[in-house]
Amino acid sequence: MSSEHANNQCFSPVEMMAEAEKFALSKAKKNTGMTLSLAVMAGAFIGLAFLFYITVTTGAADSGWGLSRLAGGLAFSMGLILIVICGGELFTSSVLSSISWANKQISFGKMLSIWGKVYVGNFIGAMLLLVIVAAAGLYQLDHGQWGLNALNIAQHKLHHTPVQAFALGILCNLLVCLAIWLTFCSANAMTKAAMTILPVAMFVSSGFEHCVANMFMVPLGITIQNFAPEAFWTMTGASAAQYADLNIMQFITANLIPVTFGNIVGGAVLVGLANWCIYRRPQLKATNISTITTTANIASVKENTMNSNIIVKNIMNTQPITLSADMTTPKAIDHLVSHHEVSAPVTDVQGRLVGFFSVHDVMVDLWCQDYIPTKGQKVVDLMSRDVVAIDANDKLVDVAEYLCIDKEQLYPTTSMGIATRFSTLSLEERAKSIKVNKPHTLPVLEDGQMVGVINRLDVLEALRSVYGKPVEVLETHQQSA
């Protein structure tokens, strides 16, 4: 039931921005092989969509220019639907990774690297589909009118001035990235697919320029112009000479380069960075918080005979749930409850530790407010900024001692080493009588960056080996003997 509710949930614009940030960052987390493979797939999907467009618009002159283009635009939307649902990497939507760059989650060089890989992959996918289409002889459909339509579309794309091609590229990717942005409103696949249709239909029917679509469409026209048999030209009443301007150099200089730059401006700037400036930048400026980069000194006060080679890095949880400082308190509570946690570290957009948020903080605040929640309250308003963090290379025995022993109570002395309290109890008796108030969960830092958390159960599980083999294993062994 809860899963169905999540799928049907409609996100607010602010929540859509958060989804966009996840979408942008996911592109940086894919390895090169996966990025290229998904890009090849997306290039082929866009090519298939253009085949659909050509088929729908061929011979439709009598139905009216506008209606014919609308039908073609609706058909072409199949390409983006396939990419959204199947997870392909399309250059014109990958430029939204500019959001991650603005958040300082990736470098400018990394962003350009992502764009380059996807661009190359899209081109490979378009070329692979072109080979299959040429081999199938689709240009001969409808007595060659299909191929003639493809030639006219391709030729038209080369007759823009550089400024026109650049502007048409901006308009195109403004709509493509808005279509992608609309998919962030829901987790439901059908809703995502429906959201892409009208923006794509508009850009296609209006003749806006899409660099990846052109990677397939113009080379298709060049292929027909150069390799179509004489029978094709006889059947259509046209000649190859009419399309002499369909060549690779003209395609690259008059169309592909200005359109690509236009697509980058339309998507990366007018959609990605524009929304970032509206929704995220003010929050980052308003949330004036400092990062926590130092760790506590938890060196043990006694010699240990147990294996001290186990360090925090070996046993910590490397995928803890985290909260953002600008997250609302209700959303943070829902996040904790859904993961069965009572506390979580708070991180900034770069994943650096800035605080710690716990159920205790919430309950104390509610008590103080007579259980009437403060409107608009956020995690930053309640989180603890005085956070104890430990180093990833600290030893297990040191962490265990830190959690259960209060050195100041065990050895009550002044800074000069003079005892402030005397007791007849032994060291062990004093240790067992101490009431220690230490965190149950500790953030773990490495080189100032949070890399995980460790809690008391993790420590206990690591210490279990000092008692020998698990009881179940011993009982099973005795029974078999």
MARMI-441785 format. One record per residue (C-alpha): residue number from 1; x, y, z. Coordinates in nm, 3 decimals, padded with zeros to 5 digits. Each point is the difference from the previous one (the first is absolute). Layout:
! residues N
{nr=NUM, u=X, v=Y, w=Z}
...
//
This chain:
! residues 481
{nr=1, u=00.000, v=00.000, w=00.000}
{nr=2, u=00.279, v=00.241, w=00.093}
{nr=3, u=00.179, v=-00.088, w=-00.324}
{nr=4, u=-00.309, v=00.087, w=-00.204}
{nr=5, u=-00.035, v=00.327, w=00.187}
{nr=6, u=00.364, v=00.088, w=-00.075}
{nr=7, u=-00.050, v=-00.074, w=-00.369}
{nr=8, u=-00.311, v=00.219, w=-00.018}
{nr=9, u=00.153, v=00.286, w=00.199}
{nr=10, u=00.038, v=00.331, w=-00.182}
{nr=11, u=00.308, v=00.195, w=00.105}
{nr=12, u=00.009, v=00.374, w=00.057}
{nr=13, u=00.236, v=00.224, w=-00.204}
{nr=14, u=00.250, v=00.003, w=00.288}
{nr=15, u=-00.010, v=-00.379, w=00.023}
{nr=16, u=00.037, v=-00.017, w=-00.379}
{nr=17, u=00.319, v=00.201, w=00.038}
{nr=18, u=00.128, v=-00.264, w=00.243}
{nr=19, u=-00.088, v=-00.272, w=-00.251}
{nr=20, u=00.183, v=00.197, w=-00.271}
{nr=21, u=00.310, v=00.013, w=00.220}
{nr=22, u=-00.010, v=-00.378, w=00.040}
{nr=23, u=-00.049, v=-00.038, w=-00.376}
{nr=24, u=00.296, v=00.227, w=-00.074}
{nr=25, u=00.232, v=-00.166, w=00.252}
{nr=26, u=-00.094, v=-00.351, w=-00.119}
{nr=27, u=00.170, v=00.076, w=-00.331}
{nr=28, u=00.331, v=00.062, w=00.175}
{nr=29, u=-00.023, v=-00.329, w=00.192}
{nr=30, u=-00.020, v=-00.222, w=-00.311}
{nr=31, u=00.323, v=-00.150, w=-00.132}
{nr=32, u=00.115, v=00.069, w=-00.354}
{nr=33, u=-00.119, v=-00.333, w=-00.138}
{nr=34, u=-00.352, v=00.041, w=00.134}
{nr=35, u=-00.021, v=00.364, w=-00.112}
{nr=36, u=00.107, v=-00.087, w=-00.356}
{nr=37, u=-00.232, v=-00.301, w=-00.019}
{nr=38, u=-00.302, v=00.198, w=00.119}
{nr=39, u=00.094, v=00.284, w=-00.236}
{nr=40, u=00.017, v=-00.236, w=-00.298}
{nr=41, u=-00.344, v=-00.128, w=00.094}
{nr=42, u=-00.138, v=00.356, w=00.026}
{nr=43, u=00.146, v=00.097, w=-00.339}
{nr=44, u=-00.178, v=-00.296, w=-00.158}
{nr=45, u=-00.327, v=00.088, w=00.179}
{nr=46, u=00.005, v=00.354, w=-00.140}
{nr=47, u=00.072, v=-00.141, w=-00.346}
{nr=48, u=-00.297, v=-00.235, w=00.029}
{nr=49, u=-00.217, v=00.294, w=00.101}
{nr=50, u=00.106, v=00.188, w=-00.314}
{nr=51, u=-00.090, v=-00.303, w=-00.213}
{nr=52, u=-00.346, v=00.019, w=00.155}
{nr=53, u=-00.015, v=00.373, w=-00.075}
{nr=54, u=00.093, v=-00.052, w=-00.367}
{nr=55, u=-00.258, v=-00.275, w=-00.041}
{nr=56, u=-00.279, v=00.206, w=00.158}
{nr=57, u=00.073, v=00.315, w=-00.201}
{nr=58, u=00.059, v=-00.169, w=-00.337}
{nr=59, u=-00.290, v=00.069, w=-00.237}
{nr=60, u=-00.182, v=00.211, w=00.259}
{nr=61, u=00.017, v=00.329, w=-00.192}
{nr=62, u=-00.376, v=-00.001, w=-00.066}
{nr=63, u=-00.080, v=-00.019, w=00.372}
{nr=64, u=00.142, v=00.346, w=00.067}
{nr=65, u=00.350, v=00.114, w=00.098}
{nr=66, u=-00.072, v=00.050, w=00.370}
{nr=67, u=-00.192, v=-00.323, w=00.057}
{nr=68, u=00.259, v=-00.200, w=-00.190}
{nr=69, u=00.281, v=00.143, w=00.214}
{nr=70, u=-00.198, v=-00.059, w=00.319}
{nr=71, u=-00.050, v=-00.365, w=-00.091}
{nr=72, u=00.371, v=-00.031, w=-00.070}
{nr=73, u=00.087, v=00.169, w=00.329}
{nr=74, u=-00.224, v=-00.235, w=00.197}
{nr=75, u=00.162, v=-00.295, w=-00.175}
{nr=76, u=00.350, v=00.132, w=00.073}
{nr=77, u=-00.075, v=00.021, w=00.374}
{nr=78, u=00.038, v=-00.379, w=00.002}
{nr=79, u=00.378, v=00.054, w=-00.001}
{nr=80, u=00.012, v=00.194, w=00.327}
{nr=81, u=-00.253, v=-00.233, w=00.161}
{nr=82, u=00.227, v=-00.295, w=-00.080}
{nr=83, u=00.299, v=00.184, w=00.147}
{nr=84, u=-00.182, v=00.105, w=00.320}
{nr=85, u=-00.147, v=-00.344, w=00.068}
{nr=86, u=00.298, v=-00.209, w=-00.116}
{nr=87, u=00.265, v=00.225, w=00.152}
{nr=88, u=00.195, v=00.105, w=-00.309}
{nr=89, u=00.257, v=00.280, w=00.015}
{nr=90, u=-00.089, v=00.283, w=-00.238}
{nr=91, u=00.240, v=00.290, w=-00.052}
{nr=92, u=-00.273, v=00.263, w=00.008}
{nr=93, u=-00.119, v=-00.114, w=00.344}
{nr=94, u=00.349, v=-00.080, w=00.130}
{nr=95, u=00.080, v=00.371, w=-00.012}
{nr=96, u=-00.216, v=00.025, w=00.314}
{nr=97, u=00.309, v=-00.128, w=00.183}
{nr=98, u=00.080, v=00.372, w=00.016}
{nr=99, u=-00.207, v=-00.015, w=00.321}
{nr=100, u=00.259, v=-00.229, w=00.163}
{nr=101, u=00.275, v=00.236, w=-00.113}
{nr=102, u=-00.188, v=00.297, w=00.154}
{nr=103, u=-00.034, v=-00.201, w=00.323}
{nr=104, u=00.379, v=-00.062, w=-00.013}
{nr=105, u=-00.062, v=-00.374, w=-00.001}
{nr=106, u=00.200, v=-00.045, w=-00.322}
{nr=107, u=00.274, v=00.204, w=-00.167}
{nr=108, u=-00.045, v=00.191, w=-00.326}
{nr=109, u=00.232, v=-00.250, w=-00.168}
{nr=110, u=-00.208, v=-00.293, w=00.126}
{nr=111, u=-00.316, v=00.164, w=-00.136}
{nr=112, u=00.158, v=00.045, w=-00.344}
{nr=113, u=00.123, v=-00.361, w=00.012}
{nr=114, u=-00.357, v=-00.124, w=00.060}
{nr=115, u=-00.129, v=00.210, w=-00.289}
{nr=116, u=00.275, v=-00.125, w=-00.231}
{nr=117, u=-00.059, v=-00.368, w=00.076}
{nr=118, u=-00.375, v=00.030, w=-00.050}
{nr=119, u=00.042, v=00.202, w=-00.321}
{nr=120, u=00.230, v=-00.263, w=-00.151}
{nr=121, u=-00.228, v=-00.283, w=00.114}
{nr=122, u=-00.307, v=00.168, w=-00.152}
{nr=123, u=00.183, v=00.039, w=-00.331}
{nr=124, u=00.103, v=-00.368, w=-00.002}
{nr=125, u=-00.360, v=-00.106, w=00.072}
{nr=126, u=-00.131, v=00.220, w=-00.281}
{nr=127, u=00.256, v=-00.142, w=-00.246}
{nr=128, u=-00.077, v=-00.361, w=00.093}
{nr=129, u=-00.370, v=00.058, w=-00.063}
{nr=130, u=00.079, v=00.180, w=-00.326}
{nr=131, u=00.187, v=-00.306, w=-00.130}
{nr=132, u=-00.300, v=-00.223, w=00.075}
{nr=133, u=-00.249, v=00.245, w=-00.155}
{nr=134, u=00.210, v=00.036, w=-00.315}
{nr=135, u=00.032, v=-00.377, w=-00.030}
{nr=136, u=-00.378, v=-00.034, w=00.040}
{nr=137, u=-00.061, v=00.247, w=-00.284}
{nr=138, u=-00.267, v=00.192, w=00.189}
{nr=139, u=00.050, v=00.299, w=-00.228}
{nr=140, u=-00.194, v=-00.192, w=-00.269}
{nr=141, u=-00.324, v=-00.003, w=00.201}
{nr=142, u=-00.306, v=00.160, w=-00.165}
{nr=143, u=00.165, v=-00.018, w=-00.341}
{nr=144, u=00.301, v=00.193, w=00.125}
{nr=145, u=-00.202, v=00.283, w=00.159}
{nr=146, u=00.128, v=-00.105, w=00.344}
{nr=147, u=00.359, v=00.048, w=-00.114}
{nr=148, u=-00.084, v=00.327, w=-00.176}
{nr=149, u=-00.157, v=00.129, w=00.322}
{nr=150, u=00.314, v=-00.094, w=00.191}
{nr=151, u=00.216, v=00.182, w=-00.257}
{nr=152, u=-00.209, v=00.317, w=00.022}
{nr=153, u=00.009, v=-00.001, w=00.381}
{nr=154, u=00.378, v=-00.051, w=00.005}
{nr=155, u=00.062, v=00.268, w=-00.263}
{nr=156, u=-00.217, v=00.253, w=00.182}
{nr=157, u=00.213, v=-00.042, w=00.314}
{nr=158, u=00.310, v=00.120, w=-00.188}
{nr=159, u=-00.156, v=00.325, w=-00.122}
{nr=160, u=-00.004, v=00.188, w=00.331}
{nr=161, u=00.246, v=00.278, w=00.071}
{nr=162, u=00.234, v=-00.072, w=00.296}
{nr=163, u=-00.201, v=00.239, w=00.219}
{nr=164, u=-00.329, v=-00.167, w=-00.098}
{nr=165, u=00.141, v=-00.348, w=00.064}
{nr=166, u=00.132, v=00.112, w=00.341}
{nr=167, u=-00.333, v=00.160, w=00.097}
{nr=168, u=-00.201, v=-00.301, w=-00.119}
{nr=169, u=00.233, v=-00.220, w=00.208}
{nr=170, u=-00.071, v=00.210, w=00.309}
{nr=171, u=-00.376, v=-00.023, w=-00.051}
{nr=172, u=00.018, v=-00.373, w=-00.062}
{nr=173, u=00.190, v=-00.096, w=00.314}
{nr=174, u=-00.195, v=00.246, w=00.210}
{nr=175, u=-00.302, v=-00.220, w=-00.077}
{nr=176, u=00.183, v=-00.334, w=00.020}
{nr=177, u=00.142, v=00.080, w=00.345}
{nr=178, u=-00.335, v=00.137, w=00.115}
{nr=179, u=-00.149, v=-00.333, w=-00.106}
{nr=180, u=00.264, v=-00.180, w=00.208}
{nr=181, u=-00.065, v=00.241, w=00.287}
{nr=182, u=-00.370, v=-00.081, w=-00.011}
{nr=183, u=00.081, v=-00.368, w=00.052}
{nr=184, u=00.141, v=00.095, w=00.344}
{nr=185, u=-00.356, v=00.074, w=00.117}
{nr=186, u=-00.080, v=-00.366, w=00.053}
{nr=187, u=00.150, v=-00.344, w=00.057}
{nr=188, u=-00.269, v=-00.159, w=-00.217}
{nr=189, u=00.127, v=-00.125, w=-00.338}
{nr=190, u=-00.324, v=00.078, w=-00.185}
{nr=191, u=-00.001, v=00.355, w=00.133}
{nr=192, u=00.363, v=00.049, w=-00.100}
{nr=193, u=-00.075, v=-00.121, w=-00.353}
{nr=194, u=-00.305, v=00.226, w=-00.033}
{nr=195, u=00.195, v=00.304, w=00.119}
{nr=196, u=00.245, v=-00.020, w=-00.291}
{nr=197, u=-00.252, v=-00.006, w=-00.285}
{nr=198, u=-00.114, v=00.361, w=-00.046}
{nr=199, u=00.339, v=00.177, w=00.046}
{nr=200, u=00.159, v=-00.241, w=-00.249}
{nr=201, u=-00.292, v=00.032, w=-00.243}
{nr=202, u=00.037, v=00.378, w=00.013}
{nr=203, u=00.373, v=00.010, w=-00.071}
{nr=204, u=-00.029, v=-00.248, w=-00.287}
{nr=205, u=-00.307, v=00.153, w=-00.163}
{nr=206, u=00.151, v=00.350, w=00.027}
{nr=207, u=00.321, v=-00.105, w=-00.174}
{nr=208, u=00.236, v=00.057, w=00.292}
{nr=209, u=00.343, v=-00.166, w=-00.034}
{nr=210, u=00.118, v=-00.299, w=00.208}
{nr=211, u=00.365, v=-00.098, w=-00.048}
{nr=212, u=-00.049, v=-00.373, w=00.071}
{nr=213, u=-00.304, v=-00.024, w=-00.231}
{nr=214, u=00.205, v=00.175, w=-00.267}
{nr=215, u=00.283, v=-00.251, w=00.048}
{nr=216, u=-00.239, v=-00.254, w=-00.148}
{nr=217, u=-00.222, v=00.207, w=-00.226}
{nr=218, u=00.260, v=00.188, w=-00.206}
{nr=219, u=00.232, v=-00.302, w=-00.050}
{nr=220, u=-00.312, v=-00.192, w=-00.111}
{nr=221, u=-00.055, v=00.262, w=-00.271}
{nr=222, u=00.370, v=-00.010, w=-00.095}
{nr=223, u=-00.017, v=-00.379, w=-00.026}
{nr=224, u=-00.309, v=00.008, w=-00.224}
{nr=225, u=00.153, v=00.273, w=-00.219}
{nr=226, u=00.321, v=-00.199, w=-00.052}
{nr=227, u=-00.114, v=-00.362, w=-00.005}
{nr=228, u=-00.362, v=-00.013, w=-00.122}
{nr=229, u=-00.024, v=-00.192, w=-00.329}
{nr=230, u=-00.108, v=00.167, w=-00.324}
{nr=231, u=-00.339, v=-00.171, w=00.032}
{nr=232, u=-00.068, v=00.211, w=00.311}
{nr=233, u=00.061, v=00.327, w=-00.183}
{nr=234, u=-00.209, v=-00.114, w=-00.297}
{nr=235, u=-00.284, v=-00.102, w=00.230}
{nr=236, u=-00.003, v=00.337, w=00.184}
{nr=237, u=00.070, v=00.223, w=-00.298}
{nr=238, u=00.286, v=00.169, w=00.186}
{nr=239, u=00.376, v=-00.011, w=-00.053}
{nr=240, u=00.303, v=-00.035, w=00.227}
{nr=241, u=00.130, v=00.336, w=-00.128}
{nr=242, u=-00.290, v=00.178, w=00.172}
{nr=243, u=00.144, v=-00.110, w=00.333}
{nr=244, u=00.368, v=00.063, w=-00.072}
{nr=245, u=00.027, v=00.222, w=00.308}
{nr=246, u=-00.065, v=-00.305, w=00.218}
{nr=247, u=00.360, v=-00.075, w=00.102}
{nr=248, u=00.184, v=-00.062, w=00.324}
{nr=249, u=00.193, v=00.330, w=00.015}
{nr=250, u=-00.313, v=00.207, w=-00.059}
{nr=251, u=-00.183, v=-00.203, w=00.265}
{nr=252, u=00.269, v=00.055, w=00.265}
{nr=253, u=00.059, v=00.371, w=-00.059}
{nr=254, u=-00.348, v=00.122, w=-00.090}
{nr=255, u=-00.200, v=-00.213, w=00.240}
{nr=256, u=00.166, v=-00.230, w=00.253}
{nr=257, u=00.240, v=00.248, w=00.165}
{nr=258, u=-00.237, v=00.298, w=00.048}
{nr=259, u=-00.291, v=-00.227, w=00.094}
{nr=260, u=00.210, v=-00.184, w=00.260}
{nr=261, u=00.103, v=00.327, w=00.166}
{nr=262, u=-00.362, v=00.118, w=-00.012}
{nr=263, u=-00.114, v=-00.324, w=00.165}
{nr=264, u=00.255, v=00.052, w=00.279}
{nr=265, u=-00.123, v=00.353, w=00.070}
{nr=266, u=-00.367, v=-00.104, w=-00.014}
{nr=267, u=00.040, v=-00.296, w=00.236}
{nr=268, u=00.298, v=00.065, w=00.227}
{nr=269, u=-00.063, v=00.373, w=00.048}
{nr=270, u=-00.367, v=00.083, w=-00.060}
{nr=271, u=-00.134, v=-00.310, w=00.176}
{nr=272, u=00.269, v=-00.150, w=00.224}
{nr=273, u=00.178, v=00.306, w=00.137}
{nr=274, u=-00.313, v=00.218, w=-00.011}
{nr=275, u=-00.190, v=-00.238, w=00.229}
{nr=276, u=00.308, v=-00.040, w=00.219}
{nr=277, u=00.014, v=00.379, w=00.046}
{nr=278, u=-00.372, v=00.010, w=00.086}
{nr=279, u=-00.028, v=-00.295, w=00.237}
{nr=280, u=00.343, v=-00.106, w=00.126}
{nr=281, u=00.231, v=00.302, w=00.006}
{nr=282, u=-00.212, v=00.205, w=00.247}
{nr=283, u=-00.019, v=-00.300, w=00.233}
{nr=284, u=00.375, v=-00.047, w=-00.007}
{nr=285, u=00.053, v=00.367, w=00.080}
{nr=286, u=-00.268, v=00.005, w=00.271}
{nr=287, u=00.129, v=-00.312, w=00.171}
{nr=288, u=00.312, v=00.151, w=00.152}
{nr=289, u=00.169, v=-00.309, w=00.139}
{nr=290, u=00.360, v=-00.103, w=00.040}
{nr=291, u=00.136, v=-00.343, w=-00.080}
{nr=292, u=00.141, v=-00.236, w=00.262}
{nr=293, u=00.340, v=-00.129, w=-00.106}
{nr=294, u=00.177, v=-00.087, w=00.328}
{nr=295, u=-00.023, v=-00.326, w=00.191}
{nr=296, u=00.012, v=-00.079, w=00.373}
{nr=297, u=00.314, v=-00.139, w=00.160}
{nr=298, u=-00.109, v=-00.342, w=00.127}
{nr=299, u=00.336, v=-00.167, w=00.066}
{nr=300, u=-00.028, v=-00.279, w=00.256}
{nr=301, u=00.139, v=00.047, w=00.353}
{nr=302, u=00.098, v=-00.364, w=00.047}
{nr=303, u=00.196, v=-00.270, w=-00.175}
{nr=304, u=-00.217, v=-00.249, w=-00.191}
{nr=305, u=00.081, v=-00.360, w=-00.074}
{nr=306, u=-00.281, v=-00.052, w=-00.251}
{nr=307, u=00.055, v=00.045, w=-00.373}
{nr=308, u=00.028, v=00.375, w=-00.054}
{nr=309, u=00.036, v=-00.019, w=-00.377}
{nr=310, u=-00.374, v=00.049, w=-00.048}
{nr=311, u=-00.071, v=00.363, w=-00.079}
{nr=312, u=-00.318, v=00.201, w=-00.037}
{nr=313, u=00.023, v=-00.010, w=-00.380}
{nr=314, u=-00.039, v=-00.381, w=00.013}
{nr=315, u=-00.328, v=-00.005, w=00.190}
{nr=316, u=-00.176, v=00.333, w=-00.065}
{nr=317, u=-00.321, v=00.042, w=-00.199}
{nr=318, u=00.112, v=00.161, w=-00.326}
{nr=319, u=-00.355, v=00.069, w=-00.124}
{nr=320, u=-00.172, v=00.175, w=00.292}
{nr=321, u=-00.314, v=00.202, w=-00.042}
{nr=322, u=00.072, v=00.373, w=00.007}
{nr=323, u=-00.210, v=00.312, w=00.029}
{nr=324, u=00.049, v=00.343, w=-00.153}
{nr=325, u=-00.002, v=00.314, w=00.212}
{nr=326, u=-00.281, v=00.157, w=-00.203}
{nr=327, u=-00.229, v=-00.305, w=00.027}
{nr=328, u=-00.322, v=00.067, w=00.190}
{nr=329, u=-00.038, v=-00.161, w=00.342}
{nr=330, u=-00.305, v=-00.213, w=-00.101}
{nr=331, u=00.184, v=-00.133, w=-00.305}
{nr=332, u=00.308, v=-00.077, w=00.212}
{nr=333, u=-00.216, v=-00.191, w=00.252}
{nr=334, u=-00.165, v=-00.197, w=-00.282}
{nr=335, u=00.347, v=-00.081, w=-00.136}
{nr=336, u=00.119, v=-00.129, w=00.339}
{nr=337, u=-00.316, v=-00.200, w=00.065}
{nr=338, u=-00.001, v=-00.163, w=-00.345}
{nr=339, u=00.358, v=-00.119, w=00.060}
{nr=340, u=-00.062, v=-00.101, w=00.366}
{nr=341, u=00.266, v=00.240, w=00.124}
{nr=342, u=-00.004, v=00.239, w=00.297}
{nr=343, u=00.272, v=00.234, w=-00.124}
{nr=344, u=00.197, v=00.090, w=-00.311}
{nr=345, u=00.290, v=00.224, w=-00.102}
{nr=346, u=-00.082, v=00.325, w=-00.180}
{nr=347, u=00.208, v=00.075, w=-00.309}
{nr=348, u=00.033, v=00.285, w=-00.247}
{nr=349, u=-00.032, v=-00.034, w=-00.379}
{nr=350, u=00.361, v=-00.115, w=-00.020}
{nr=351, u=-00.057, v=-00.280, w=00.250}
{nr=352, u=00.194, v=00.171, w=00.280}
{nr=353, u=-00.114, v=-00.038, w=00.362}
{nr=354, u=-00.170, v=00.310, w=00.143}
{nr=355, u=-00.202, v=-00.137, w=00.291}
{nr=356, u=-00.196, v=-00.287, w=00.153}
{nr=357, u=-00.378, v=-00.034, w=00.025}
{nr=358, u=-00.173, v=-00.236, w=00.243}
{nr=359, u=-00.343, v=-00.097, w=00.126}
{nr=360, u=00.112, v=00.137, w=00.338}
{nr=361, u=00.037, v=00.349, w=-00.155}
{nr=362, u=-00.354, v=-00.022, w=-00.141}
{nr=363, u=-00.161, v=-00.124, w=00.321}
{nr=364, u=00.166, v=00.266, w=00.216}
{nr=365, u=-00.109, v=00.272, w=-00.243}
{nr=366, u=-00.359, v=-00.130, w=-00.004}
{nr=367, u=-00.008, v=-00.003, w=00.380}
{nr=368, u=00.126, v=00.358, w=00.010}
{nr=369, u=-00.265, v=00.106, w=-00.256}
{nr=370, u=-00.286, v=-00.179, w=00.184}
{nr=371, u=-00.012, v=-00.245, w=-00.291}
{nr=372, u=-00.096, v=00.269, w=-00.252}
{nr=373, u=00.262, v=-00.028, w=-00.280}
{nr=374, u=00.166, v=00.316, w=-00.126}
{nr=375, u=-00.111, v=00.076, w=-00.356}
{nr=376, u=00.269, v=-00.017, w=-00.264}
{nr=377, u=00.250, v=-00.154, w=00.240}
{nr=378, u=00.302, v=-00.167, w=-00.161}
{nr=379, u=00.269, v=-00.242, w=00.102}
{nr=380, u=00.250, v=00.286, w=00.037}
{nr=381, u=-00.220, v=00.146, w=00.275}
{nr=382, u=00.018, v=-00.312, w=00.219}
{nr=383, u=00.319, v=-00.182, w=-00.091}
{nr=384, u=00.293, v=-00.017, w=00.237}
{nr=385, u=00.308, v=00.179, w=-00.131}
{nr=386, u=00.222, v=-00.125, w=00.282}
{nr=387, u=00.065, v=-00.335, w=-00.166}
{nr=388, u=00.251, v=-00.261, w=00.111}
{nr=389, u=00.155, v=-00.165, w=-00.305}
{nr=390, u=00.269, v=-00.265, w=-00.016}
{nr=391, u=00.263, v=-00.083, w=-00.259}
{nr=392, u=-00.038, v=-00.289, w=-00.244}
{nr=393, u=00.340, v=-00.132, w=00.112}
{nr=394, u=-00.074, v=-00.001, w=00.374}
{nr=395, u=00.033, v=-00.343, w=00.160}
{nr=396, u=-00.297, v=-00.208, w=00.109}
{nr=397, u=00.132, v=-00.028, w=00.357}
{nr=398, u=00.027, v=00.379, w=00.024}
{nr=399, u=-00.357, v=00.049, w=-00.120}
{nr=400, u=-00.129, v=-00.262, w=00.242}
{nr=401, u=00.176, v=00.172, w=00.290}
{nr=402, u=-00.127, v=00.342, w=-00.105}
{nr=403, u=-00.362, v=-00.120, w=-00.003}
{nr=404, u=00.003, v=-00.162, w=00.343}
{nr=405, u=00.267, v=00.180, w=00.205}
{nr=406, u=00.006, v=00.361, w=00.116}
{nr=407, u=00.368, v=00.068, w=00.060}
{nr=408, u=-00.068, v=00.317, w=00.200}
{nr=409, u=-00.214, v=-00.195, w=00.247}
{nr=410, u=00.232, v=-00.299, w=00.004}
{nr=411, u=00.310, v=00.211, w=00.058}
{nr=412, u=-00.122, v=00.323, w=00.170}
{nr=413, u=00.306, v=00.225, w=-00.022}
{nr=414, u=00.084, v=00.361, w=-00.074}
{nr=415, u=00.182, v=00.108, w=-00.316}
{nr=416, u=00.323, v=-00.031, w=00.203}
{nr=417, u=-00.073, v=-00.361, w=00.093}
{nr=418, u=-00.106, v=00.062, w=00.361}
{nr=419, u=-00.280, v=-00.227, w=00.120}
{nr=420, u=-00.324, v=00.182, w=00.082}
{nr=421, u=-00.183, v=-00.295, w=00.155}
{nr=422, u=00.112, v=-00.313, w=00.180}
{nr=423, u=-00.179, v=-00.335, w=00.012}
{nr=424, u=00.059, v=-00.335, w=00.163}
{nr=425, u=-00.161, v=-00.178, w=-00.297}
{nr=426, u=00.219, v=-00.192, w=-00.244}
{nr=427, u=00.044, v=00.119, w=-00.359}
{nr=428, u=-00.244, v=-00.266, w=-00.125}
{nr=429, u=-00.258, v=00.091, w=00.265}
{nr=430, u=00.025, v=00.369, w=-00.085}
{nr=431, u=-00.035, v=-00.076, w=-00.372}
{nr=432, u=-00.317, v=-00.204, w=00.057}
{nr=433, u=-00.161, v=00.262, w=00.224}
{nr=434, u=00.054, v=00.293, w=-00.238}
{nr=435, u=-00.308, v=00.142, w=-00.172}
{nr=436, u=00.118, v=00.077, w=-00.353}
{nr=437, u=-00.193, v=00.226, w=-00.239}
{nr=438, u=00.145, v=-00.055, w=-00.347}
{nr=439, u=-00.164, v=00.005, w=-00.345}
{nr=440, u=-00.146, v=-00.325, w=-00.126}
{nr=441, u=00.105, v=00.079, w=-00.357}
{nr=442, u=00.326, v=00.164, w=-00.105}
{nr=443, u=00.068, v=00.158, w=-00.340}
{nr=444, u=00.326, v=-00.117, w=-00.159}
{nr=445, u=00.229, v=00.243, w=-00.182}
{nr=446, u=00.293, v=-00.058, w=-00.231}
{nr=447, u=00.203, v=00.298, w=-00.118}
{nr=448, u=-00.277, v=00.227, w=00.126}
{nr=449, u=-00.272, v=-00.171, w=-00.208}
{nr=450, u=-00.275, v=-00.213, w=00.154}
{nr=451, u=00.038, v=-00.359, w=-00.123}
{nr=452, u=-00.244, v=-00.187, w=00.226}
{nr=453, u=-00.134, v=-00.051, w=00.353}
{nr=454, u=00.059, v=-00.254, w=00.273}
{nr=455, u=-00.234, v=-00.088, w=00.287}
{nr=456, u=00.019, v=-00.209, w=00.314}
{nr=457, u=-00.143, v=-00.308, w=-00.171}
{nr=458, u=00.274, v=00.015, w=-00.265}
{nr=459, u=00.260, v=00.013, w=00.277}
{nr=460, u=-00.162, v=-00.286, w=00.191}
{nr=461, u=-00.016, v=-00.215, w=-00.313}
{nr=462, u=00.370, v=00.060, w=-00.063}
{nr=463, u=00.085, v=-00.083, w=00.364}
{nr=464, u=-00.204, v=-00.323, w=-00.005}
{nr=465, u=00.299, v=-00.199, w=-00.123}
{nr=466, u=00.175, v=00.028, w=00.341}
{nr=467, u=-00.259, v=-00.246, w=00.137}
{nr=468, u=00.083, v=-00.264, w=-00.257}
{nr=469, u=-00.222, v=-00.154, w=-00.266}
{nr=470, u=-00.373, v=00.077, w=-00.015}
{nr=471, u=-00.207, v=-00.218, w=00.234}
{nr=472, u=-00.213, v=-00.141, w=-00.283}
{nr=473, u=00.310, v=-00.124, w=-00.179}
{nr=474, u=00.134, v=-00.172, w=00.315}
{nr=475, u=-00.337, v=-00.168, w=00.071}
{nr=476, u=-00.024, v=-00.126, w=-00.359}
{nr=477, u=00.354, v=-00.135, w=00.018}
{nr=478, u=-00.071, v=-00.185, w=00.330}
{nr=479, u=-00.320, v=-00.155, w=-00.139}
{nr=480, u=00.178, v=-00.126, w=-00.312}
{nr=481, u=00.277, v=-00.149, w=00.217}
//
